[in-house]
Every structure is written in C-alpha cells, then in structure tokens.
Amino acid sequence: MRLNLPQVLAPLAKRLPAAPRPGREGDDTDAFDLVRTETRLKNRAQVERYLPDILGRALARIWIDPLFRDRFAVDPVATLAAYGVFLPETISIVFETEGNARPRLVVYEQKGPLRPRQRMLYLQLVMMAGK
C-alpha cells in the first residue's frame, strides 16, 4: 500500500523527537533546566516571588539525578549560579537531609554581619496520593 504523504494530517517530520540540547560543562545530564533564561534576583521581594518555583524544580531534579544532588548538597548557591540563577549576597541556602530521605531546602537572609540570619523559605517534596 502506498501512502500519499502530502495529504497526511500529521507529517512525519514534525513528529520526530527534538534534537538534544548541548550539556553544561561538567554535567552529564542536560534534560532539566531550572530556568529558561539567566535569572538575577536582586532583592527580597524577587526572591520570595521567584525562588520557590526555581527551588521546586531543583528539588525534583535532586530526587531523580544523583549527580545534581551531590553537587547541590556541597554548594547550593554556586550550583544555582551554574544553572543561570543568581541570588543577592544576603541570601543563603541550606540543604538538609537529616533523618529523612526527602531533602529539605531552607533559604535564609542575613542583612548584616552582626545580625542573625532570618528564615525566608522552607521547601520539601511532599508525597501525595489521590483517588
């Protein structure tokens, strides 16, 4: 049987998988980006607005990518910078796994060297099942 390709509703060329994107230096996986474009968060309001979504993507990737998890555990802020997310100098991130298989991320702000750091955000994967 002969197919008349110009009359096919879904042309074959458009159904082929997309070409893989080039990977980052020192990274074996390139499947999951944290942001689409370079993101510079400049103040507390921007951090509170955008960082939860970005860290949610990072937590999901930590769950499935052991290389990313190890890199993120060593230095979360530097890992975010390597993936195009830049934070203000006053912001720090702590990666916690104590007593729990699911990692937690705590974001702190320290406004001055003599002032105690203040917790801004707390993120953890939550497993839910529905019916």
N, C-alpha and C positions, 0 to 999 in steps of 0.2 A: 504494500500500500504506500502510495506516495503522498507526502504532506505538502500542502501549499503554505509555506512559512509566512509570506506576507500577510495572509489572512488569519494567522493565529492570534488569539486575543492577548496572550502573554508571550511576547517574543522571547526566545531563548537567551539572547544576550543580556536582557535586563534581569533575568532570574539567576544569573551566575553570582557566586559569592564575591563580595568586595575584596580587593587586594589588601593584604595585611599592612598596617602602618609600621613605619620603622620604629624600632625599640629605642629606649633611652640607654645611655651609656651605663654599663654595669648592671643592667636589668635584663633578666631572661624573659620576662613576660611583658607584653605590650597590650593586653586585651582590655584593661580597665584604666581609664583616665580618671583622675579626681576632679579636674576642671577642664573645660573646653579651651579656654584661653588663659594666659597668665593673669593671676588674680592677686592684687595687692590690697590687703585690708589695712586701712590707715588709722582707724580709731575703734573705740569700744563698741559703738553702735554698729559699725560694719561687721565686727567680729561676732556680735550677738545675732546679727541678721543672717550672715552667710556661712559662718564656720560650722554650725550644726549639720547642714546638708553635706558639706565637704567631708567632715569627720564621719558622717554616716556612711559615705562611700568608702572612706578609708577603713572603717570597722568591717564593712562587708568584705573588702579585699583582704584584710588581716585574717578573716575567718577561713578564706579559701586559698591564700597564697602564702606559704611559709617563708619564702624569701623576703617578701614585703613585710611580713610580721616581724621577722628578726631585725630588719633594717629600721622599722618604725620603733621597735622597742628600745633600740640604742639611742636614737635621737629623733623624736617626733617632729620637731620644728624644722630640722635640716632635711628630713625626708619630705615634708610638705613643700619646702623650698625647691627640692629637686624635681618635684612634680608641678611646679608653677604656682604654688600658693605661698605668699609672703605675708608674715604677720608682723605687727608692731613689736618693738623691742620689749615692751612691758608685758607681753603675753608669753606664757609658758604652758606646756602640755605635759602631763604625767600619764604614762602608760602603766596601768595596774593589772596584774593577773593573780594576785594573792588569793589562794583558797577557792578559786573559781576558774573554770575552764573558759568562760567567756571574758574577753578582755574589756576593761573599762578605760575611758579617757576622761581625764579631769583637766579643764582649762582654767588657769589662774591668771590674774592680773596683779602686777606689783607696781604701784605708782611711784614708789621711791625706794632707795636703798635701806632706809630706816623703818619703812612701813611694812607691816605684814602683808603677805600676798592674800588676795581675796578670790574665792572660788566664783567663777562665772558660769561655767557649763559642766555638766556631768553626762556622759554618754555611755551607753552599754547596749549590746544587742539583746533583744528580748524575744524569746521563742514563744510563738503563739500558734494555736491550732484552732481551727473553726469548723463549723459544720454547716 
